[in-house]
Amino acid sequence: MNYENRLAVQVSLYTGLRLGDVLKSTPADLVGNKLHYVAEKTGKQGTASLSRALAEKLRKNANNYWLFPSPYKYGIKHRHRSTVYKDFIDARERAKIDENVTPHSARKTFAVETRDKKGFDEVKKALQHDNIGTTMLYALSDYKQPKNGEKIDYDVLAGKVALEVARLLIPELKQMFGNP
């Protein structure tokens, strides 16, 4: 992948932001090591933390208007999502990776890693989800789908979901019935 496309996916992986939100970021959105954004899909405002090194890479990549300027209309437009996707898919095919991995997989990877390090509530907060079901799809996306006609192990998947639901319900149950 070319440098700018790799950098955009890296920011998505590090922050959990959608690729489109990463690409439409401006130099004014980057304050210190914080990337301020308004999610295009939901209209919600947020701030994502970056490492110092990643913030510096973004500053070096930026022009006066965009952190990811278009290679075709420099200064007028930001890099388009389809440009990154095409480059990513081409790289995946050259590497002979059979899994359906896309730039959006970076957001899912962020969710799984955040779940493992900080818990499910932090995933919901970081991804700005209102619906807990949506958060569960992301936070449990490390569940491996079977290949070549193998059957899905629904017991394993149901166990993960049941543990998460129980964890979420325990505070409410304690509030309703008191501690046992």
Sequence and secondary structure as in RCSB ss.txt:
>XXXX:A:sequence
MNYENRLAVQVSLYTGLRLGDVLKSTPADLVGNKLHYVAEKTGKQGTASLSRALAEKLRKNANNYWLFPSPYKYG
IKHRHRSTVYKDFIDARERAKIDENVTPHSARKTFAVETRDKKGFDEVKKALQHDNIGTTMLYALSDYKQPKNGE
KIDYDVLAGKVALEVARLLIPELKQMFGNP
>XXXX:A:secstr
  HHHHHHHHHHHHH   HHHHHT  GGGEETTEEEEE TTT  EEEEE  HHHHHHHHHH  SS SSB SSSBT
TBB  HHHHHHHHHHHHHHTT  S   TTHHHHHHHHHHHHHH HHHHHHHHT S HHHHHHHHTTTS    TT 
   HHHHHHHHHHHHHHHHHHHHHHHH   
